[in-house]
């Protein structure tokens, strides 16, 4: 009887320990997801002022401003959805922001505007905080998913409503920038070199054979004496 009670008590302790560990990991995931939402909201709040500042110098870029505004609205609306939908909306917003900064490069006065520089610096700082929050969130999601999928915890995780959580795959606004590589004007493709050598060899004049000197009379007399002998 006592052995049976001890076994039941050990099973109960194990189930309680397993449940509590899953609760702790789940709460960490939810907390880190909340940190992401805070930083994304800060990012969304900066964009209208940034668009208005650029619009003062590039008024004819109305199509771009419309796309940025729509992408921001979609990102705000996706904040209530799951992480996958939120990531897709934020990545689309990052794409439009890259286009906005590319346009700003064509206006030196805008690049020197103090308000624009302050907004750009604040947005860059927000982007760094978003990426840090994303890494923290993904780390917690990884630990949580590993725990809930490990035997024998996986036998009870679903029954306790511990579902799988998705990673937050977010692109950095600077990741897609293409480096400007200048090879210089004197560089030539390697494949063009043989063609140039071949063309040079076609235009080079052929070397004429050197004519043999005609034999002198003394040489002819000596040759006749050799034949008679």
Biotite code that builds the C-alpha atoms (Angstrom):
import biotite.structure as struc

atoms = struc.array([
    struc.Atom([0.000, 0.000, 0.000], chain_id="A", res_id=1, res_name="UNK", atom_name="CA", element="C"),
    struc.Atom([2.744, 2.469, 0.920], chain_id="A", res_id=2, res_name="UNK", atom_name="CA", element="C"),
    struc.Atom([4.678, 1.643, -2.227], chain_id="A", res_id=3, res_name="UNK", atom_name="CA", element="C"),
    struc.Atom([1.623, 2.372, -4.327], chain_id="A", res_id=4, res_name="UNK", atom_name="CA", element="C"),
    struc.Atom([1.096, 5.734, -2.576], chain_id="A", res_id=5, res_name="UNK", atom_name="CA", element="C"),
    struc.Atom([4.742, 6.636, -3.063], chain_id="A", res_id=6, res_name="UNK", atom_name="CA", element="C"),
    struc.Atom([4.531, 5.852, -6.787], chain_id="A", res_id=7, res_name="UNK", atom_name="CA", element="C"),
    struc.Atom([1.366, 7.941, -7.128], chain_id="A", res_id=8, res_name="UNK", atom_name="CA", element="C"),
    struc.Atom([3.004, 10.813, -5.249], chain_id="A", res_id=9, res_name="UNK", atom_name="CA", element="C"),
    struc.Atom([6.092, 10.677, -7.495], chain_id="A", res_id=10, res_name="UNK", atom_name="CA", element="C"),
    struc.Atom([3.924, 10.738, -10.619], chain_id="A", res_id=11, res_name="UNK", atom_name="CA", element="C"),
    struc.Atom([1.965, 13.703, -9.257], chain_id="A", res_id=12, res_name="UNK", atom_name="CA", element="C"),
    struc.Atom([5.162, 15.606, -8.461], chain_id="A", res_id=13, res_name="UNK", atom_name="CA", element="C"),
    struc.Atom([6.506, 14.887, -11.935], chain_id="A", res_id=14, res_name="UNK", atom_name="CA", element="C"),
    struc.Atom([3.286, 16.098, -13.614], chain_id="A", res_id=15, res_name="UNK", atom_name="CA", element="C"),
    struc.Atom([3.250, 19.265, -11.518], chain_id="A", res_id=16, res_name="UNK", atom_name="CA", element="C"),
    struc.Atom([6.905, 19.942, -12.311], chain_id="A", res_id=17, res_name="UNK", atom_name="CA", element="C"),
    struc.Atom([6.344, 19.376, -16.032], chain_id="A", res_id=18, res_name="UNK", atom_name="CA", element="C"),
    struc.Atom([3.274, 21.624, -16.059], chain_id="A", res_id=19, res_name="UNK", atom_name="CA", element="C"),
    struc.Atom([5.023, 24.422, -14.167], chain_id="A", res_id=20, res_name="UNK", atom_name="CA", element="C"),
    struc.Atom([8.063, 24.339, -16.472], chain_id="A", res_id=21, res_name="UNK", atom_name="CA", element="C"),
    struc.Atom([5.829, 24.655, -19.533], chain_id="A", res_id=22, res_name="UNK", atom_name="CA", element="C"),
    struc.Atom([3.963, 27.540, -17.898], chain_id="A", res_id=23, res_name="UNK", atom_name="CA", element="C"),
    struc.Atom([7.231, 29.354, -17.178], chain_id="A", res_id=24, res_name="UNK", atom_name="CA", element="C"),
    struc.Atom([8.478, 28.950, -20.751], chain_id="A", res_id=25, res_name="UNK", atom_name="CA", element="C"),
    struc.Atom([5.114, 29.982, -22.186], chain_id="A", res_id=26, res_name="UNK", atom_name="CA", element="C"),
    struc.Atom([5.064, 33.128, -20.051], chain_id="A", res_id=27, res_name="UNK", atom_name="CA", element="C"),
    struc.Atom([8.561, 34.001, -21.258], chain_id="A", res_id=28, res_name="UNK", atom_name="CA", element="C"),
    struc.Atom([7.394, 33.686, -24.857], chain_id="A", res_id=29, res_name="UNK", atom_name="CA", element="C"),
    struc.Atom([4.376, 35.911, -24.197], chain_id="A", res_id=30, res_name="UNK", atom_name="CA", element="C"),
    struc.Atom([6.521, 38.484, -22.400], chain_id="A", res_id=31, res_name="UNK", atom_name="CA", element="C"),
    struc.Atom([9.075, 38.649, -25.205], chain_id="A", res_id=32, res_name="UNK", atom_name="CA", element="C"),
    struc.Atom([6.254, 38.928, -27.757], chain_id="A", res_id=33, res_name="UNK", atom_name="CA", element="C"),
    struc.Atom([4.945, 41.907, -25.797], chain_id="A", res_id=34, res_name="UNK", atom_name="CA", element="C"),
    struc.Atom([8.396, 43.539, -26.031], chain_id="A", res_id=35, res_name="UNK", atom_name="CA", element="C"),
    struc.Atom([8.270, 43.158, -29.813], chain_id="A", res_id=36, res_name="UNK", atom_name="CA", element="C"),
    struc.Atom([4.853, 44.822, -29.952], chain_id="A", res_id=37, res_name="UNK", atom_name="CA", element="C"),
    struc.Atom([6.130, 47.784, -27.922], chain_id="A", res_id=38, res_name="UNK", atom_name="CA", element="C"),
    struc.Atom([9.057, 48.379, -30.275], chain_id="A", res_id=39, res_name="UNK", atom_name="CA", element="C"),
    struc.Atom([6.925, 47.893, -33.397], chain_id="A", res_id=40, res_name="UNK", atom_name="CA", element="C"),
    struc.Atom([4.422, 50.458, -32.115], chain_id="A", res_id=41, res_name="UNK", atom_name="CA", element="C"),
    struc.Atom([7.261, 52.920, -31.638], chain_id="A", res_id=42, res_name="UNK", atom_name="CA", element="C"),
    struc.Atom([8.364, 52.201, -35.186], chain_id="A", res_id=43, res_name="UNK", atom_name="CA", element="C"),
    struc.Atom([4.864, 52.761, -36.559], chain_id="A", res_id=44, res_name="UNK", atom_name="CA", element="C"),
    struc.Atom([4.561, 56.093, -34.700], chain_id="A", res_id=45, res_name="UNK", atom_name="CA", element="C"),
    struc.Atom([7.755, 57.434, -36.310], chain_id="A", res_id=46, res_name="UNK", atom_name="CA", element="C"),
    struc.Atom([6.776, 56.738, -39.900], chain_id="A", res_id=47, res_name="UNK", atom_name="CA", element="C"),
    struc.Atom([4.118, 59.486, -40.422], chain_id="A", res_id=48, res_name="UNK", atom_name="CA", element="C"),
    struc.Atom([6.539, 62.219, -39.337], chain_id="A", res_id=49, res_name="UNK", atom_name="CA", element="C"),
    struc.Atom([9.241, 60.717, -41.533], chain_id="A", res_id=50, res_name="UNK", atom_name="CA", element="C"),
    struc.Atom([6.936, 60.650, -44.570], chain_id="A", res_id=51, res_name="UNK", atom_name="CA", element="C"),
    struc.Atom([5.831, 64.251, -44.008], chain_id="A", res_id=52, res_name="UNK", atom_name="CA", element="C"),
    struc.Atom([9.449, 65.401, -43.761], chain_id="A", res_id=53, res_name="UNK", atom_name="CA", element="C"),
    struc.Atom([10.439, 63.704, -47.020], chain_id="A", res_id=54, res_name="UNK", atom_name="CA", element="C"),
    struc.Atom([7.253, 64.916, -48.694], chain_id="A", res_id=55, res_name="UNK", atom_name="CA", element="C"),
    struc.Atom([8.336, 68.519, -48.117], chain_id="A", res_id=56, res_name="UNK", atom_name="CA", element="C"),
    struc.Atom([11.315, 68.000, -50.451], chain_id="A", res_id=57, res_name="UNK", atom_name="CA", element="C"),
    struc.Atom([9.994, 65.337, -52.863], chain_id="A", res_id=58, res_name="UNK", atom_name="CA", element="C"),
    struc.Atom([6.368, 66.231, -53.430], chain_id="A", res_id=59, res_name="UNK", atom_name="CA", element="C"),
    struc.Atom([6.162, 64.379, -56.753], chain_id="A", res_id=60, res_name="UNK", atom_name="CA", element="C"),
    struc.Atom([6.820, 60.996, -55.052], chain_id="A", res_id=61, res_name="UNK", atom_name="CA", element="C"),
    struc.Atom([3.149, 60.623, -54.155], chain_id="A", res_id=62, res_name="UNK", atom_name="CA", element="C"),
    struc.Atom([2.969, 56.980, -55.213], chain_id="A", res_id=63, res_name="UNK", atom_name="CA", element="C"),
    struc.Atom([5.802, 56.062, -52.875], chain_id="A", res_id=64, res_name="UNK", atom_name="CA", element="C"),
    struc.Atom([4.238, 57.960, -49.979], chain_id="A", res_id=65, res_name="UNK", atom_name="CA", element="C"),
    struc.Atom([0.953, 56.139, -50.579], chain_id="A", res_id=66, res_name="UNK", atom_name="CA", element="C"),
    struc.Atom([2.687, 52.744, -50.530], chain_id="A", res_id=67, res_name="UNK", atom_name="CA", element="C"),
    struc.Atom([4.495, 53.566, -47.284], chain_id="A", res_id=68, res_name="UNK", atom_name="CA", element="C"),
    struc.Atom([1.264, 54.725, -45.652], chain_id="A", res_id=69, res_name="UNK", atom_name="CA", element="C"),
    struc.Atom([-0.629, 51.626, -46.770], chain_id="A", res_id=70, res_name="UNK", atom_name="CA", element="C"),
    struc.Atom([2.175, 49.324, -45.615], chain_id="A", res_id=71, res_name="UNK", atom_name="CA", element="C"),
    struc.Atom([2.153, 51.024, -42.218], chain_id="A", res_id=72, res_name="UNK", atom_name="CA", element="C"),
    struc.Atom([-1.635, 50.609, -41.926], chain_id="A", res_id=73, res_name="UNK", atom_name="CA", element="C"),
    struc.Atom([-1.358, 46.920, -42.809], chain_id="A", res_id=74, res_name="UNK", atom_name="CA", element="C"),
    struc.Atom([1.409, 46.436, -40.233], chain_id="A", res_id=75, res_name="UNK", atom_name="CA", element="C"),
    struc.Atom([-0.686, 48.110, -37.520], chain_id="A", res_id=76, res_name="UNK", atom_name="CA", element="C"),
    struc.Atom([-3.693, 45.927, -38.413], chain_id="A", res_id=77, res_name="UNK", atom_name="CA", element="C"),
    struc.Atom([-1.555, 42.772, -38.409], chain_id="A", res_id=78, res_name="UNK", atom_name="CA", element="C"),
    struc.Atom([-0.470, 43.506, -34.842], chain_id="A", res_id=79, res_name="UNK", atom_name="CA", element="C"),
    struc.Atom([-3.536, 41.638, -33.598], chain_id="A", res_id=80, res_name="UNK", atom_name="CA", element="C"),
    struc.Atom([-2.778, 38.541, -35.689], chain_id="A", res_id=81, res_name="UNK", atom_name="CA", element="C"),
    struc.Atom([-0.278, 35.742, -35.323], chain_id="A", res_id=82, res_name="UNK", atom_name="CA", element="C"),
    struc.Atom([3.473, 36.153, -35.634], chain_id="A", res_id=83, res_name="UNK", atom_name="CA", element="C"),
    struc.Atom([3.605, 34.961, -39.231], chain_id="A", res_id=84, res_name="UNK", atom_name="CA", element="C"),
    struc.Atom([1.099, 37.554, -40.438], chain_id="A", res_id=85, res_name="UNK", atom_name="CA", element="C"),
    struc.Atom([2.810, 40.223, -38.393], chain_id="A", res_id=86, res_name="UNK", atom_name="CA", element="C"),
    struc.Atom([6.215, 39.351, -39.861], chain_id="A", res_id=87, res_name="UNK", atom_name="CA", element="C"),
    struc.Atom([4.898, 39.505, -43.440], chain_id="A", res_id=88, res_name="UNK", atom_name="CA", element="C"),
    struc.Atom([3.364, 42.941, -42.862], chain_id="A", res_id=89, res_name="UNK", atom_name="CA", element="C"),
    struc.Atom([6.500, 44.276, -41.176], chain_id="A", res_id=90, res_name="UNK", atom_name="CA", element="C"),
    struc.Atom([8.749, 42.971, -43.938], chain_id="A", res_id=91, res_name="UNK", atom_name="CA", element="C"),
    struc.Atom([6.590, 44.742, -46.513], chain_id="A", res_id=92, res_name="UNK", atom_name="CA", element="C"),
    struc.Atom([6.878, 47.932, -44.483], chain_id="A", res_id=93, res_name="UNK", atom_name="CA", element="C"),
    struc.Atom([10.662, 47.553, -44.340], chain_id="A", res_id=94, res_name="UNK", atom_name="CA", element="C"),
    struc.Atom([10.731, 47.244, -48.136], chain_id="A", res_id=95, res_name="UNK", atom_name="CA", element="C"),
    struc.Atom([8.837, 50.509, -48.614], chain_id="A", res_id=96, res_name="UNK", atom_name="CA", element="C"),
    struc.Atom([11.053, 52.271, -46.069], chain_id="A", res_id=97, res_name="UNK", atom_name="CA", element="C"),
    struc.Atom([14.144, 51.239, -48.021], chain_id="A", res_id=98, res_name="UNK", atom_name="CA", element="C"),
    struc.Atom([12.582, 52.838, -51.110], chain_id="A", res_id=99, res_name="UNK", atom_name="CA", element="C"),
    struc.Atom([11.853, 55.979, -49.106], chain_id="A", res_id=100, res_name="UNK", atom_name="CA", element="C"),
    struc.Atom([15.456, 56.312, -47.947], chain_id="A", res_id=101, res_name="UNK", atom_name="CA", element="C"),
    struc.Atom([16.675, 55.630, -51.492], chain_id="A", res_id=102, res_name="UNK", atom_name="CA", element="C"),
    struc.Atom([14.624, 58.608, -52.710], chain_id="A", res_id=103, res_name="UNK", atom_name="CA", element="C"),
    struc.Atom([16.001, 60.757, -49.897], chain_id="A", res_id=104, res_name="UNK", atom_name="CA", element="C"),
    struc.Atom([19.527, 60.140, -51.225], chain_id="A", res_id=105, res_name="UNK", atom_name="CA", element="C"),
    struc.Atom([18.642, 62.246, -54.280], chain_id="A", res_id=106, res_name="UNK", atom_name="CA", element="C"),
    struc.Atom([17.948, 65.364, -52.201], chain_id="A", res_id=107, res_name="UNK", atom_name="CA", element="C"),
    struc.Atom([21.046, 66.803, -50.479], chain_id="A", res_id=108, res_name="UNK", atom_name="CA", element="C"),
    struc.Atom([18.985, 69.463, -48.686], chain_id="A", res_id=109, res_name="UNK", atom_name="CA", element="C"),
    struc.Atom([16.751, 66.773, -47.206], chain_id="A", res_id=110, res_name="UNK", atom_name="CA", element="C"),
    struc.Atom([19.749, 64.748, -46.058], chain_id="A", res_id=111, res_name="UNK", atom_name="CA", element="C"),
    struc.Atom([20.995, 67.854, -44.244], chain_id="A", res_id=112, res_name="UNK", atom_name="CA", element="C"),
    struc.Atom([17.635, 68.581, -42.611], chain_id="A", res_id=113, res_name="UNK", atom_name="CA", element="C"),
    struc.Atom([17.955, 68.290, -38.832], chain_id="A", res_id=114, res_name="UNK", atom_name="CA", element="C"),
    struc.Atom([14.436, 66.948, -38.390], chain_id="A", res_id=115, res_name="UNK", atom_name="CA", element="C"),
    struc.Atom([15.039, 64.252, -40.998], chain_id="A", res_id=116, res_name="UNK", atom_name="CA", element="C"),
    struc.Atom([18.373, 63.301, -39.429], chain_id="A", res_id=117, res_name="UNK", atom_name="CA", element="C"),
    struc.Atom([16.784, 63.052, -35.987], chain_id="A", res_id=118, res_name="UNK", atom_name="CA", element="C"),
    struc.Atom([13.941, 60.883, -37.299], chain_id="A", res_id=119, res_name="UNK", atom_name="CA", element="C"),
    struc.Atom([16.368, 58.698, -39.224], chain_id="A", res_id=120, res_name="UNK", atom_name="CA", element="C"),
    struc.Atom([18.530, 58.182, -36.145], chain_id="A", res_id=121, res_name="UNK", atom_name="CA", element="C"),
    struc.Atom([15.520, 57.437, -33.952], chain_id="A", res_id=122, res_name="UNK", atom_name="CA", element="C"),
    struc.Atom([14.149, 54.975, -36.500], chain_id="A", res_id=123, res_name="UNK", atom_name="CA", element="C"),
    struc.Atom([17.534, 53.263, -36.744], chain_id="A", res_id=124, res_name="UNK", atom_name="CA", element="C"),
    struc.Atom([17.649, 52.947, -32.957], chain_id="A", res_id=125, res_name="UNK", atom_name="CA", element="C"),
    struc.Atom([14.124, 51.503, -32.994], chain_id="A", res_id=126, res_name="UNK", atom_name="CA", element="C"),
    struc.Atom([15.102, 49.004, -35.689], chain_id="A", res_id=127, res_name="UNK", atom_name="CA", element="C"),
    struc.Atom([17.974, 47.795, -33.525], chain_id="A", res_id=128, res_name="UNK", atom_name="CA", element="C"),
    struc.Atom([15.639, 47.357, -30.556], chain_id="A", res_id=129, res_name="UNK", atom_name="CA", element="C"),
    struc.Atom([13.138, 45.473, -32.700], chain_id="A", res_id=130, res_name="UNK", atom_name="CA", element="C"),
    struc.Atom([15.823, 43.076, -33.882], chain_id="A", res_id=131, res_name="UNK", atom_name="CA", element="C"),
    struc.Atom([17.057, 42.555, -30.311], chain_id="A", res_id=132, res_name="UNK", atom_name="CA", element="C"),
    struc.Atom([13.498, 41.839, -29.146], chain_id="A", res_id=133, res_name="UNK", atom_name="CA", element="C"),
    struc.Atom([13.053, 39.430, -32.060], chain_id="A", res_id=134, res_name="UNK", atom_name="CA", element="C"),
    struc.Atom([16.196, 37.475, -31.119], chain_id="A", res_id=135, res_name="UNK", atom_name="CA", element="C"),
    struc.Atom([15.061, 37.271, -27.487], chain_id="A", res_id=136, res_name="UNK", atom_name="CA", element="C"),
    struc.Atom([11.609, 36.117, -28.540], chain_id="A", res_id=137, res_name="UNK", atom_name="CA", element="C"),
    struc.Atom([12.915, 33.463, -30.945], chain_id="A", res_id=138, res_name="UNK", atom_name="CA", element="C"),
    struc.Atom([15.248, 32.106, -28.259], chain_id="A", res_id=139, res_name="UNK", atom_name="CA", element="C"),
    struc.Atom([12.332, 31.684, -25.843], chain_id="A", res_id=140, res_name="UNK", atom_name="CA", element="C"),
    struc.Atom([10.173, 30.108, -28.558], chain_id="A", res_id=141, res_name="UNK", atom_name="CA", element="C"),
    struc.Atom([12.921, 27.633, -29.377], chain_id="A", res_id=142, res_name="UNK", atom_name="CA", element="C"),
    struc.Atom([13.285, 26.588, -25.724], chain_id="A", res_id=143, res_name="UNK", atom_name="CA", element="C"),
    struc.Atom([9.529, 26.309, -25.300], chain_id="A", res_id=144, res_name="UNK", atom_name="CA", element="C"),
    struc.Atom([9.002, 24.246, -28.463], chain_id="A", res_id=145, res_name="UNK", atom_name="CA", element="C"),
    struc.Atom([11.869, 21.911, -27.604], chain_id="A", res_id=146, res_name="UNK", atom_name="CA", element="C"),
    struc.Atom([10.443, 21.309, -24.142], chain_id="A", res_id=147, res_name="UNK", atom_name="CA", element="C"),
    struc.Atom([6.894, 20.646, -25.308], chain_id="A", res_id=148, res_name="UNK", atom_name="CA", element="C"),
    struc.Atom([8.072, 18.302, -28.100], chain_id="A", res_id=149, res_name="UNK", atom_name="CA", element="C"),
    struc.Atom([10.447, 16.269, -25.915], chain_id="A", res_id=150, res_name="UNK", atom_name="CA", element="C"),
    struc.Atom([9.317, 12.881, -24.647], chain_id="A", res_id=151, res_name="UNK", atom_name="CA", element="C"),
    struc.Atom([7.483, 12.313, -22.329], chain_id="A", res_id=152, res_name="UNK", atom_name="CA", element="C"),
    struc.Atom([6.338, 15.949, -22.005], chain_id="A", res_id=153, res_name="UNK", atom_name="CA", element="C"),
    struc.Atom([4.828, 15.809, -25.496], chain_id="A", res_id=154, res_name="UNK", atom_name="CA", element="C"),
    struc.Atom([2.338, 13.202, -24.275], chain_id="A", res_id=155, res_name="UNK", atom_name="CA", element="C"),
    struc.Atom([0.633, 15.737, -22.039], chain_id="A", res_id=156, res_name="UNK", atom_name="CA", element="C"),
    struc.Atom([1.508, 19.159, -23.559], chain_id="A", res_id=157, res_name="UNK", atom_name="CA", element="C"),
    struc.Atom([-1.360, 19.152, -26.042], chain_id="A", res_id=158, res_name="UNK", atom_name="CA", element="C"),
    struc.Atom([-3.846, 18.040, -23.404], chain_id="A", res_id=159, res_name="UNK", atom_name="CA", element="C"),
    struc.Atom([-2.794, 20.987, -21.253], chain_id="A", res_id=160, res_name="UNK", atom_name="CA", element="C"),
    struc.Atom([-3.269, 23.342, -24.257], chain_id="A", res_id=161, res_name="UNK", atom_name="CA", element="C"),
    struc.Atom([0.430, 24.091, -24.743], chain_id="A", res_id=162, res_name="UNK", atom_name="CA", element="C"),
    struc.Atom([0.438, 24.605, -28.516], chain_id="A", res_id=163, res_name="UNK", atom_name="CA", element="C"),
    struc.Atom([3.440, 25.197, -30.744], chain_id="A", res_id=164, res_name="UNK", atom_name="CA", element="C"),
    struc.Atom([4.598, 28.797, -31.129], chain_id="A", res_id=165, res_name="UNK", atom_name="CA", element="C"),
    struc.Atom([5.940, 30.297, -34.358], chain_id="A", res_id=166, res_name="UNK", atom_name="CA", element="C"),
    struc.Atom([9.237, 32.136, -34.786], chain_id="A", res_id=167, res_name="UNK", atom_name="CA", element="C"),
    struc.Atom([9.232, 35.802, -35.732], chain_id="A", res_id=168, res_name="UNK", atom_name="CA", element="C"),
    struc.Atom([11.162, 36.038, -39.017], chain_id="A", res_id=169, res_name="UNK", atom_name="CA", element="C"),
    struc.Atom([11.777, 39.746, -39.551], chain_id="A", res_id=170, res_name="UNK", atom_name="CA", element="C"),
    struc.Atom([14.077, 41.352, -42.121], chain_id="A", res_id=171, res_name="UNK", atom_name="CA", element="C"),
    struc.Atom([16.441, 44.076, -41.057], chain_id="A", res_id=172, res_name="UNK", atom_name="CA", element="C"),
    struc.Atom([15.882, 47.293, -43.008], chain_id="A", res_id=173, res_name="UNK", atom_name="CA", element="C"),
    struc.Atom([19.611, 47.360, -43.911], chain_id="A", res_id=174, res_name="UNK", atom_name="CA", element="C"),
    struc.Atom([20.010, 43.690, -44.854], chain_id="A", res_id=175, res_name="UNK", atom_name="CA", element="C"),
    struc.Atom([18.906, 44.122, -48.482], chain_id="A", res_id=176, res_name="UNK", atom_name="CA", element="C"),
    struc.Atom([21.192, 47.013, -49.340], chain_id="A", res_id=177, res_name="UNK", atom_name="CA", element="C"),
    struc.Atom([23.432, 46.167, -52.291], chain_id="A", res_id=178, res_name="UNK", atom_name="CA", element="C"),
    struc.Atom([27.074, 47.208, -51.826], chain_id="A", res_id=179, res_name="UNK", atom_name="CA", element="C"),
    struc.Atom([28.443, 49.671, -54.365], chain_id="A", res_id=180, res_name="UNK", atom_name="CA", element="C"),
    struc.Atom([31.525, 48.059, -55.834], chain_id="A", res_id=181, res_name="UNK", atom_name="CA", element="C"),
    struc.Atom([33.680, 50.103, -58.235], chain_id="A", res_id=182, res_name="UNK", atom_name="CA", element="C"),
    struc.Atom([36.217, 48.157, -60.232], chain_id="A", res_id=183, res_name="UNK", atom_name="CA", element="C"),
    struc.Atom([37.588, 51.224, -62.049], chain_id="A", res_id=184, res_name="UNK", atom_name="CA", element="C"),
    struc.Atom([37.573, 52.147, -65.707], chain_id="A", res_id=185, res_name="UNK", atom_name="CA", element="C"),
    struc.Atom([40.813, 50.310, -66.565], chain_id="A", res_id=186, res_name="UNK", atom_name="CA", element="C"),
    struc.Atom([39.564, 46.902, -65.560], chain_id="A", res_id=187, res_name="UNK", atom_name="CA", element="C"),
    struc.Atom([38.613, 44.549, -68.359], chain_id="A", res_id=188, res_name="UNK", atom_name="CA", element="C"),
    struc.Atom([36.827, 41.212, -68.234], chain_id="A", res_id=189, res_name="UNK", atom_name="CA", element="C"),
    struc.Atom([39.136, 38.239, -68.363], chain_id="A", res_id=190, res_name="UNK", atom_name="CA", element="C"),
    struc.Atom([37.134, 36.759, -71.235], chain_id="A", res_id=191, res_name="UNK", atom_name="CA", element="C"),
    struc.Atom([37.869, 39.793, -73.406], chain_id="A", res_id=192, res_name="UNK", atom_name="CA", element="C"),
    struc.Atom([41.649, 39.364, -73.163], chain_id="A", res_id=193, res_name="UNK", atom_name="CA", element="C"),
    struc.Atom([41.951, 36.358, -75.518], chain_id="A", res_id=194, res_name="UNK", atom_name="CA", element="C"),
    struc.Atom([39.769, 38.126, -78.081], chain_id="A", res_id=195, res_name="UNK", atom_name="CA", element="C"),
    struc.Atom([42.035, 41.158, -77.971], chain_id="A", res_id=196, res_name="UNK", atom_name="CA", element="C"),
    struc.Atom([45.137, 38.987, -78.410], chain_id="A", res_id=197, res_name="UNK", atom_name="CA", element="C"),
    struc.Atom([43.495, 37.178, -81.293], chain_id="A", res_id=198, res_name="UNK", atom_name="CA", element="C"),
    struc.Atom([42.542, 40.422, -82.973], chain_id="A", res_id=199, res_name="UNK", atom_name="CA", element="C"),
    struc.Atom([46.071, 41.707, -82.472], chain_id="A", res_id=200, res_name="UNK", atom_name="CA", element="C"),
    struc.Atom([47.548, 38.595, -84.040], chain_id="A", res_id=201, res_name="UNK", atom_name="CA", element="C"),
    struc.Atom([45.315, 38.999, -87.108], chain_id="A", res_id=202, res_name="UNK", atom_name="CA", element="C"),
    struc.Atom([46.541, 42.507, -87.809], chain_id="A", res_id=203, res_name="UNK", atom_name="CA", element="C"),
    struc.Atom([50.228, 41.728, -87.244], chain_id="A", res_id=204, res_name="UNK", atom_name="CA", element="C"),
    struc.Atom([52.158, 41.593, -90.571], chain_id="A", res_id=205, res_name="UNK", atom_name="CA", element="C"),
    struc.Atom([53.536, 38.229, -91.531], chain_id="A", res_id=206, res_name="UNK", atom_name="CA", element="C"),
    struc.Atom([57.342, 37.785, -91.390], chain_id="A", res_id=207, res_name="UNK", atom_name="CA", element="C"),
    struc.Atom([58.786, 37.339, -94.909], chain_id="A", res_id=208, res_name="UNK", atom_name="CA", element="C"),
    struc.Atom([61.448, 34.627, -95.320], chain_id="A", res_id=209, res_name="UNK", atom_name="CA", element="C"),
    struc.Atom([65.004, 35.863, -95.703], chain_id="A", res_id=210, res_name="UNK", atom_name="CA", element="C"),
    struc.Atom([66.237, 35.164, -99.319], chain_id="A", res_id=211, res_name="UNK", atom_name="CA", element="C"),
    struc.Atom([69.194, 32.826, -99.651], chain_id="A", res_id=212, res_name="UNK", atom_name="CA", element="C"),
    struc.Atom([72.343, 34.479, -101.156], chain_id="A", res_id=213, res_name="UNK", atom_name="CA", element="C"),
    struc.Atom([73.299, 33.389, -104.652], chain_id="A", res_id=214, res_name="UNK", atom_name="CA", element="C"),
    struc.Atom([76.550, 31.339, -104.874], chain_id="A", res_id=215, res_name="UNK", atom_name="CA", element="C"),
    struc.Atom([79.590, 33.245, -106.105], chain_id="A", res_id=216, res_name="UNK", atom_name="CA", element="C"),
    struc.Atom([81.858, 32.141, -109.044], chain_id="A", res_id=217, res_name="UNK", atom_name="CA", element="C"),
    struc.Atom([84.511, 30.835, -106.663], chain_id="A", res_id=218, res_name="UNK", atom_name="CA", element="C"),
    struc.Atom([81.946, 28.664, -104.923], chain_id="A", res_id=219, res_name="UNK", atom_name="CA", element="C"),
    struc.Atom([80.749, 27.303, -108.292], chain_id="A", res_id=220, res_name="UNK", atom_name="CA", element="C"),
    struc.Atom([84.339, 26.450, -109.400], chain_id="A", res_id=221, res_name="UNK", atom_name="CA", element="C"),
    struc.Atom([84.981, 24.665, -106.129], chain_id="A", res_id=222, res_name="UNK", atom_name="CA", element="C"),
    struc.Atom([81.810, 22.665, -106.532], chain_id="A", res_id=223, res_name="UNK", atom_name="CA", element="C"),
    struc.Atom([82.770, 21.617, -110.098], chain_id="A", res_id=224, res_name="UNK", atom_name="CA", element="C"),
    struc.Atom([86.204, 20.433, -108.930], chain_id="A", res_id=225, res_name="UNK", atom_name="CA", element="C"),
    struc.Atom([84.588, 18.319, -106.260], chain_id="A", res_id=226, res_name="UNK", atom_name="CA", element="C"),
    struc.Atom([82.294, 16.660, -108.796], chain_id="A", res_id=227, res_name="UNK", atom_name="CA", element="C"),
    struc.Atom([85.194, 15.899, -111.246], chain_id="A", res_id=228, res_name="UNK", atom_name="CA", element="C"),
    struc.Atom([87.223, 14.374, -108.486], chain_id="A", res_id=229, res_name="UNK", atom_name="CA", element="C"),
])
